[in-house]
Amino acid sequence: MRVSGKDLSKVTWWLRPFFWNQKRKYGQPLEAALLWACRPRLFAAVAFLYGMLDWKRSPVSPVIRSLVTVRVSQINHCRFCVDINSMTLTKRAGSMDKVVALEGWRDNDAFTPQERAALDYAEAVTRTEGEVTEAMMAALRDYWDDDGIIELTALIAFQNLSSKFNAALDVPPQGFCSKGEGEG
């Protein structure tokens, strides 16, 4: 890593329950979270935003949310994000098939038309040279109303924030997914 995160014993007291929960869920604190913990107010804002995006009643299915977060992470060369988000995608999809196929999703029949619409949109929003077209929006409208499109866009924007932060600081993968090395 290019900078040092907080030592867990030095994390602000009101963030400690969050890290206790990470240790319970992942077996270890997340290196990226320890970096954010250097600035507790920023940490709280980012954690709150993520919590609002990863809710059970989202109009965007858990599998599509995970596909989008892995793909954005690949584009932004965030090894940590690819690792942890691939683990989540594997759990949500029930296998590693989509994780393995994701970098070449355009040429793979493993993805539904709805997943393809979301991935196409995620790439256009993420890539500097990308452009969101009316055709993309029409494809999204086949599956989501305005609220769903707004939520999908917010998730893509959040994952861009997270993966760019982690990639810039060279946060390493933590071994959550054996396929976590891909950087498409």
Summary of the structure (lengths in Angstrom):
residues: 184
radius of gyration: 16.4
end to end distance: 20.9
largest distance: 51.1
contacts: 561
relative contact order: 0.18
helix: 66%
strand: 0%
